[in-house]
Amino acid sequence: MATVRAVDLLILGLGNVLLGDDGLGAAAVARLERGYQLPCGVRVVDGGTLGLALLGLLAEARHVILLDAIRDGGPPGTLVRLTGDDVAPAVRDRLSPHQAGVADLLDAARLSDCYPSSVTLLGLVPERIELELARSAAVEARLEDLVRATVREAQSLGYAFRAQSGAADGDGAGGIARTLGL
């Protein structure tokens, strides 16, 4: 029996905003939602560190783009893109402290026969993952590049994003969102 997919594309930001560069997934999805009109069939979610609690969302999606900090050996701020069979080993070995939850999430989706048709992991190499609200300068400088890479990845899957007119970095962000750089 085929799995019914309610969402064509799920863009899922991962990480902990209280751990510096690990919060880049949340910042990227916030900027994506603020800066672009989402095409029909696309859902953007800040999944934080919820791990297995995200299984229902993953099961509904035909395609998934995960956004996270990825330890890759490159200099901080380096853009990393992994697809297909490269994603699962990367979430086990190269993500931040919540990696066990992401690995468990993907394993559970595979075992439940609800693994998406495609999974792409996009992210930046972190400089620091430690208790602090601010992201490093190296990651902050490349965050918009990650957002643009996400839009290009979605477009390669057939989902055309349009930039919001007049959307400037930081528009509408206030309070805690401004503090966290969202």
Backbone as JSON, one array per atom type, in Angstrom:
{
  "sequence": "MATVRAVDLLILGLGNVLLGDDGLGAAAVARLERGYQLPCGVRVVDGGTLGLALLGLLAEARHVILLDAIRDGGPPGTLVRLTGDDVAPAVRDRLSPHQAGVADLLDAARLSDCYPSSVTLLGLVPERIELELARSAAVEARLEDLVRATVREAQSLGYAFRAQSGAADGDGAGGIARTLGL",
  "N": [[0.84, -1.19, 0.0], [0.66, 2.16, -0.9], [2.14, 5.07, 0.55], [0.32, 7.89, 1.53], [0.93, 11.18, 0.79], [0.76, 14.23, 2.35], [2.1, 16.58, 2.18], [4.05, 18.13, -0.21], [6.71, 19.1, -0.17], [8.8, 19.32, 2.57], [10.5, 21.56, 4.52], [12.77, 21.49, 6.94], [13.98, 22.93, 9.73], [16.61, 22.31, 11.95], [18.04, 21.94, 15.25], [19.42, 23.64, 18.16], [18.67, 26.68, 19.46], [19.85, 27.75, 21.66], [22.43, 27.0, 21.7], [24.48, 28.45, 20.31], [25.99, 28.27, 17.19], [24.56, 26.0, 16.56], [21.94, 26.72, 16.35], [21.41, 27.5, 13.77], [19.68, 26.27, 11.91], [17.07, 26.91, 12.75], [17.19, 29.69, 12.48], [17.57, 29.89, 9.72], [15.14, 28.82, 8.64], [13.35, 30.7, 9.66], [14.17, 33.03, 8.34], [13.73, 32.23, 5.71], [10.91, 31.93, 5.67], [10.2, 34.56, 6.18], [11.34, 35.97, 4.08], [10.45, 34.94, 1.65], [7.76, 33.99, -0.55], [5.97, 31.15, -0.02], [5.66, 28.34, -2.11], [2.73, 26.56, -3.2], [2.05, 23.54, -1.52], [4.38, 23.38, -0.09], [5.89, 23.16, 3.04], [7.26, 24.78, 5.81], [9.15, 24.29, 8.67], [10.25, 24.84, 11.98], [11.95, 22.56, 13.51], [13.52, 22.29, 15.71], [14.89, 20.53, 18.38], [13.39, 18.24, 18.4], [13.43, 15.59, 17.48], [12.26, 12.3, 17.38], [9.62, 13.11, 17.69], [9.0, 14.43, 15.42], [8.3, 12.63, 13.5], [5.69, 12.24, 12.42], [5.39, 14.54, 10.79], [7.48, 14.1, 8.96], [6.59, 11.75, 7.8], [4.44, 12.65, 6.32], [5.54, 13.94, 4.17], [6.69, 14.21, 0.81], [9.14, 15.02, -0.26], [12.07, 16.07, 1.5], [13.92, 18.65, 2.97], [16.5, 19.07, 5.1], [17.78, 21.37, 7.44], [20.69, 22.29, 9.05], [23.42, 22.5, 11.45], [26.5, 21.22, 10.4], [29.15, 19.2, 10.98], [31.98, 19.11, 9.14], [34.64, 19.18, 8.66], [35.57, 21.24, 7.15], [36.29, 24.8, 6.93], [34.74, 27.0, 9.38], [31.44, 28.03, 8.56], [31.36, 27.02, 6.02], [29.41, 25.91, 3.33], [27.45, 23.01, 3.2], [26.22, 20.22, 1.43], [24.32, 17.36, 1.34], [23.0, 14.36, 0.0], [20.62, 11.69, -0.6], [21.96, 8.48, 0.01], [24.04, 9.47, 1.52], [23.07, 11.01, 3.57], [22.03, 9.7, 5.95], [24.38, 8.48, 7.28], [25.72, 10.87, 7.83], [24.04, 12.25, 9.63], [24.35, 10.69, 11.82], [27.02, 10.97, 12.5], [28.0, 13.6, 12.05], [26.41, 15.75, 12.82], [25.2, 18.12, 15.26], [24.84, 18.19, 18.93], [22.18, 17.12, 19.06], [22.09, 15.06, 17.32], [21.52, 12.3, 17.66], [18.75, 12.2, 17.91], [17.9, 13.01, 15.35], [19.0, 11.02, 13.73], [17.6, 8.82, 14.78], [15.03, 9.61, 14.03], [15.13, 9.48, 11.18], [15.72, 6.77, 10.89], [13.43, 5.63, 12.06], [11.47, 6.5, 10.26], [12.24, 5.09, 8.0], [11.94, 2.43, 8.89], [9.22, 2.43, 9.37], [8.2, 2.5, 6.91], [7.72, 4.96, 5.73], [9.52, 6.7, 4.67], [10.66, 9.61, 3.09], [10.57, 10.35, -0.5], [12.82, 11.74, -1.33], [15.61, 12.98, 0.48], [17.41, 15.69, 1.57], [20.24, 17.13, 3.03], [21.15, 20.18, 4.13], [23.49, 22.58, 5.19], [25.64, 24.48, 7.39], [29.09, 24.55, 8.29], [29.77, 24.54, 11.68], [31.27, 26.92, 13.94], [31.28, 27.21, 16.7], [29.66, 25.3, 19.11], [28.16, 25.79, 21.75], [26.91, 26.82, 24.96], [25.3, 29.6, 24.3], [23.63, 32.46, 22.97], [24.19, 33.86, 20.63], [25.23, 33.39, 17.23], [28.29, 32.39, 15.64], [30.49, 34.7, 13.92], [31.37, 33.71, 11.47], [29.42, 31.81, 10.73], [27.1, 33.36, 10.8], [27.65, 35.15, 8.74], [27.28, 33.57, 6.5], [24.69, 32.69, 6.52], [22.56, 33.71, 4.92], [23.4, 32.71, 2.47], [22.92, 30.01, 2.89], [20.13, 30.06, 3.05], [19.5, 30.89, 0.43], [20.6, 28.68, -0.94], [18.85, 26.74, -0.08], [16.47, 27.57, -1.29], [17.24, 27.25, -3.98], [17.61, 24.48, -3.98], [14.99, 23.61, -3.47], [13.8, 24.62, -5.79], [15.04, 23.01, -7.68], [13.64, 20.73, -7.28], [11.25, 21.39, -8.29], [9.74, 23.44, -7.12], [8.86, 26.67, -7.05], [10.05, 29.42, -5.51], [9.26, 32.76, -4.53], [10.72, 35.87, -3.97], [9.79, 37.92, -1.26], [8.4, 41.08, -1.73], [10.09, 43.94, -0.66], [11.03, 42.69, 1.62], [13.29, 42.83, 4.02], [16.33, 41.9, 5.64], [15.71, 41.17, 8.91], [13.32, 42.61, 9.11], [10.3, 42.94, 10.81], [11.11, 41.29, 12.84], [11.37, 40.95, 16.3], [11.96, 41.48, 19.84], [12.66, 38.45, 21.45], [13.16, 37.06, 19.09], [14.79, 38.84, 17.63], [16.97, 38.94, 19.35], [17.92, 36.32, 19.1], [18.74, 36.37, 16.53], [16.96, 35.76, 14.52]],
  "CA": [[0.0, 0.0, 0.0], [1.47, 3.37, -1.01], [1.95, 6.08, 1.57], [-0.3, 9.12, 1.04], [1.75, 12.33, 1.22], [-0.04, 15.45, 2.46], [2.99, 17.71, 1.93], [4.98, 17.81, -1.29], [8.08, 19.41, 0.27], [8.97, 19.78, 3.94], [11.8, 22.14, 4.83], [12.8, 21.3, 8.38], [15.13, 23.48, 10.43], [16.95, 21.53, 13.13], [19.07, 22.49, 16.11], [19.09, 24.29, 19.42], [19.03, 28.11, 19.4], [20.6, 28.11, 22.88], [23.8, 26.49, 21.56], [25.25, 29.19, 19.31], [25.86, 27.92, 15.78], [23.6, 24.92, 16.39], [20.63, 27.3, 16.06], [21.32, 28.04, 12.41], [18.52, 25.71, 11.21], [15.91, 27.74, 13.12], [17.36, 31.01, 11.87], [17.38, 29.77, 8.27], [13.72, 28.69, 8.29], [12.7, 31.98, 9.96], [14.49, 33.95, 7.24], [13.05, 31.72, 4.53], [9.49, 32.29, 5.77], [10.06, 36.02, 6.15], [11.85, 36.55, 2.84], [9.93, 34.32, 0.43], [6.41, 33.44, -0.61], [6.12, 29.71, -0.15], [4.8, 27.76, -3.13], [1.72, 25.6, -2.76], [2.59, 22.21, -1.26], [5.62, 23.46, 0.68], [5.73, 23.48, 4.46], [8.52, 25.13, 6.46], [8.96, 24.06, 10.1], [11.38, 24.83, 12.9], [11.84, 21.31, 14.26], [14.33, 22.35, 16.92], [15.55, 19.28, 18.79], [12.27, 17.35, 18.74], [13.74, 14.2, 17.15], [11.19, 11.38, 16.98], [8.33, 13.81, 17.67], [8.82, 14.95, 14.06], [8.02, 11.53, 12.59], [4.44, 12.49, 11.71], [5.67, 15.5, 9.72], [8.31, 13.45, 7.95], [5.77, 10.76, 7.11], [3.52, 13.34, 5.42], [6.28, 14.66, 3.13], [7.27, 13.47, -0.31], [10.55, 15.44, -0.29], [12.46, 16.77, 2.73], [15.21, 19.35, 3.06], [16.88, 19.32, 6.49], [18.75, 22.46, 7.59], [21.33, 22.07, 10.34], [24.87, 22.63, 11.56], [27.09, 19.96, 9.96], [30.61, 19.13, 11.12], [32.43, 18.56, 7.86], [36.07, 19.31, 8.54], [35.89, 22.48, 6.45], [36.3, 25.99, 7.79], [33.41, 27.45, 9.83], [30.66, 28.77, 7.59], [31.33, 26.31, 4.74], [28.12, 25.33, 2.96], [27.52, 21.57, 2.98], [25.02, 19.62, 0.84], [24.37, 15.91, 1.27], [21.73, 13.8, -0.47], [20.52, 10.23, -0.75], [22.57, 7.58, 0.98], [25.02, 10.2, 2.33], [22.41, 11.74, 4.66], [21.93, 8.92, 7.2], [25.64, 8.45, 8.02], [26.07, 12.22, 8.28], [23.29, 12.63, 10.83], [24.88, 9.91, 12.94], [28.4, 11.31, 12.83], [28.49, 14.95, 11.8], [25.54, 16.8, 13.31], [25.46, 18.65, 16.58], [24.44, 17.32, 20.04], [20.87, 16.48, 18.89], [22.19, 14.15, 16.19], [20.88, 11.0, 17.91], [17.33, 12.35, 17.62], [17.71, 13.07, 13.9], [19.28, 9.67, 13.24], [16.45, 8.0, 15.16], [13.9, 10.05, 13.2], [15.26, 8.91, 9.83], [15.6, 5.31, 11.01], [12.02, 5.31, 12.32], [10.74, 6.7, 9.01], [12.58, 3.97, 7.11], [11.32, 1.22, 9.44], [7.76, 2.58, 9.28], [7.89, 2.55, 5.49], [7.22, 6.29, 5.37], [10.67, 7.52, 4.34], [10.36, 10.44, 1.91], [11.2, 9.99, -1.78], [14.16, 12.32, -1.32], [16.02, 13.73, 1.67], [18.63, 16.46, 1.37], [20.73, 17.8, 4.22], [21.91, 21.39, 3.83], [23.89, 23.25, 6.42], [26.91, 25.19, 7.47], [30.02, 24.04, 9.29], [29.75, 25.43, 12.84], [32.52, 27.28, 14.62], [31.08, 26.94, 18.12], [28.39, 24.79, 19.61], [28.25, 25.89, 23.2], [25.81, 27.59, 25.52], [25.27, 31.03, 23.99], [22.54, 32.79, 22.05], [24.69, 34.39, 19.37], [25.98, 32.53, 16.33], [29.61, 32.91, 15.3], [30.52, 35.6, 12.77], [31.54, 32.9, 10.25], [28.12, 31.21, 10.38], [26.16, 34.46, 10.53], [27.97, 35.73, 7.43], [26.87, 32.65, 5.43], [23.31, 32.25, 6.73], [21.76, 34.03, 3.73], [23.8, 31.76, 1.43], [22.18, 28.77, 3.18], [18.73, 30.29, 2.66], [19.46, 30.86, -1.05], [20.84, 27.3, -1.36], [17.6, 26.02, 0.19], [15.55, 27.97, -2.36], [17.7, 26.58, -5.21], [17.32, 23.04, -3.84], [13.54, 23.46, -3.66], [13.53, 24.86, -7.2], [15.47, 21.84, -8.44], [12.58, 19.73, -7.1], [10.06, 21.88, -8.97], [8.98, 24.37, -6.28], [9.36, 28.01, -7.33], [9.9, 30.42, -4.45], [9.37, 34.15, -4.97], [11.13, 36.77, -2.89], [8.78, 38.88, -0.8], [8.81, 42.44, -2.05], [10.35, 44.77, 0.52], [11.48, 41.91, 2.78], [14.69, 43.08, 4.35], [16.8, 41.12, 6.78], [15.36, 41.74, 10.2], [11.99, 43.2, 9.13], [9.28, 42.24, 11.57], [11.66, 40.53, 13.95], [11.48, 41.75, 17.51], [12.08, 40.75, 21.09], [13.53, 37.29, 21.49], [13.57, 36.72, 17.73], [15.93, 39.69, 17.3], [18.08, 38.48, 20.19], [18.42, 35.06, 18.55], [19.15, 36.57, 15.16], [16.0, 35.18, 13.62]],
  "C": [[0.88, 1.24, 0.0], [1.11, 4.36, 0.1], [1.36, 7.34, 0.94], [0.49, 10.29, 1.63], [0.91, 13.59, 1.19], [0.77, 16.7, 2.12], [3.95, 17.31, 0.81], [6.43, 17.99, -0.84], [8.03, 19.95, 1.69], [10.38, 20.31, 4.09], [11.85, 22.24, 6.35], [14.1, 21.84, 8.97], [15.37, 22.7, 11.7], [17.99, 22.26, 13.96], [18.52, 23.24, 17.3], [19.58, 25.74, 19.4], [19.82, 28.55, 20.62], [22.05, 27.65, 22.81], [24.54, 27.14, 20.39], [24.96, 28.76, 17.89], [24.86, 26.78, 15.53], [22.2, 25.45, 16.06], [20.46, 27.8, 14.64], [20.14, 27.48, 11.62], [17.26, 26.53, 11.48], [16.0, 29.11, 12.47], [17.11, 30.95, 10.36], [15.91, 29.64, 7.91], [12.96, 29.98, 8.6], [12.94, 32.97, 8.83], [13.82, 33.51, 5.94], [11.58, 32.12, 4.54], [9.27, 33.79, 5.64], [10.41, 36.59, 4.77], [11.23, 36.03, 1.56], [8.47, 33.94, 0.57], [6.57, 31.95, -0.87], [5.17, 29.19, -1.23], [3.79, 26.8, -2.5], [2.38, 24.24, -2.59], [3.87, 22.19, -0.47], [5.3, 23.86, 2.1], [7.11, 23.7, 5.06], [8.28, 25.06, 7.97], [10.29, 24.17, 10.84], [11.2, 23.61, 13.79], [12.67, 21.27, 15.51], [15.08, 21.06, 17.18], [14.52, 18.21, 19.1], [12.49, 15.89, 18.35], [12.54, 13.41, 16.68], [9.81, 12.03, 16.96], [8.02, 14.36, 16.29], [8.43, 13.87, 13.06], [6.73, 11.73, 11.8], [4.63, 13.46, 10.56], [6.46, 14.85, 8.59], [7.49, 12.46, 7.13], [4.81, 11.39, 6.11], [4.21, 13.9, 4.18], [6.81, 13.74, 2.05], [8.76, 13.76, -0.42], [10.83, 16.2, 1.0], [13.83, 17.41, 2.53], [15.43, 19.64, 4.53], [17.93, 20.41, 6.52], [19.35, 22.35, 8.98], [22.81, 22.44, 10.28], [25.46, 21.26, 11.25], [28.61, 20.04, 10.13], [31.15, 18.4, 9.91], [33.94, 18.62, 7.69], [36.5, 20.57, 7.82], [35.91, 23.65, 7.42], [34.88, 26.37, 8.21], [32.73, 28.29, 8.76], [30.6, 28.1, 6.23], [29.95, 25.7, 4.51], [28.31, 23.86, 2.61], [26.18, 21.09, 2.44], [25.22, 18.12, 0.74], [23.0, 15.4, 0.83], [21.79, 12.28, -0.43], [21.15, 9.46, 0.38], [23.63, 8.26, 1.85], [24.4, 10.86, 3.55], [22.44, 10.96, 5.97], [23.27, 8.83, 7.94], [26.04, 9.83, 8.56], [25.32, 12.61, 9.54], [23.74, 11.83, 12.04], [26.22, 10.46, 13.42], [28.75, 12.79, 12.8], [27.56, 16.06, 12.23], [25.93, 17.17, 14.72], [24.92, 17.72, 17.68], [23.08, 16.64, 19.9], [20.89, 15.4, 17.83], [21.5, 12.81, 16.42], [19.39, 11.08, 17.58], [17.04, 12.38, 16.14], [17.96, 11.7, 13.27], [18.12, 8.74, 13.55], [15.23, 8.34, 14.31], [13.97, 9.41, 11.82], [15.15, 7.39, 9.86], [14.14, 4.89, 11.21], [11.18, 5.47, 11.05], [11.0, 5.53, 8.06], [11.89, 2.68, 7.58], [9.8, 1.24, 9.35], [7.28, 2.65, 7.84], [7.25, 3.89, 5.09], [8.37, 7.24, 5.08], [10.36, 8.32, 3.08], [11.09, 9.95, 0.65], [12.61, 10.54, -1.88], [14.38, 13.08, -0.02], [17.35, 14.38, 1.35], [18.97, 17.14, 2.67], [21.59, 18.97, 3.77], [22.31, 22.03, 5.15], [25.2, 23.97, 6.27], [27.78, 24.52, 8.52], [30.04, 25.02, 10.47], [31.16, 25.77, 13.31], [32.43, 26.89, 16.08], [29.69, 26.37, 18.36], [28.54, 24.71, 21.12], [27.15, 26.82, 23.67], [26.0, 29.08, 25.28], [24.18, 31.27, 22.96], [23.05, 33.22, 20.68], [25.4, 33.31, 18.55], [27.32, 33.19, 16.02], [29.51, 33.81, 14.07], [30.62, 34.81, 11.46], [30.22, 32.3, 9.79], [27.12, 32.3, 10.02], [26.38, 35.03, 9.13], [27.48, 34.85, 6.27], [25.42, 32.19, 5.53], [22.43, 32.54, 5.52], [22.13, 33.12, 2.56], [23.08, 30.42, 1.63], [20.72, 28.91, 2.78], [18.6, 30.22, 1.14], [19.7, 29.44, -1.58], [19.58, 26.45, -1.14], [16.57, 26.32, -0.9], [15.94, 27.29, -3.67], [17.4, 25.08, -5.16], [15.84, 22.77, -4.07], [13.18, 23.65, -5.14], [13.96, 23.68, -8.06], [14.46, 20.69, -8.32], [11.26, 20.19, -7.72], [9.21, 22.87, -8.19], [9.59, 25.76, -6.41], [9.03, 28.97, -6.19], [10.0, 31.8, -5.08], [9.74, 35.0, -3.76], [9.98, 37.69, -2.55], [9.27, 40.27, -1.17], [8.97, 43.22, -0.75], [10.79, 44.0, 1.74], [12.97, 42.14, 2.96], [15.06, 42.25, 5.56], [16.45, 41.84, 8.07], [13.99, 42.38, 10.25], [11.03, 42.34, 9.93], [9.82, 41.44, 12.73], [11.8, 41.44, 15.15], [11.66, 40.87, 18.71], [13.09, 39.63, 21.02], [14.0, 36.89, 20.1], [14.78, 37.56, 17.31], [17.16, 39.25, 18.08], [18.73, 37.23, 19.61], [18.86, 35.19, 17.1], [18.24, 35.94, 14.14], [15.37, 36.28, 12.82]]
}
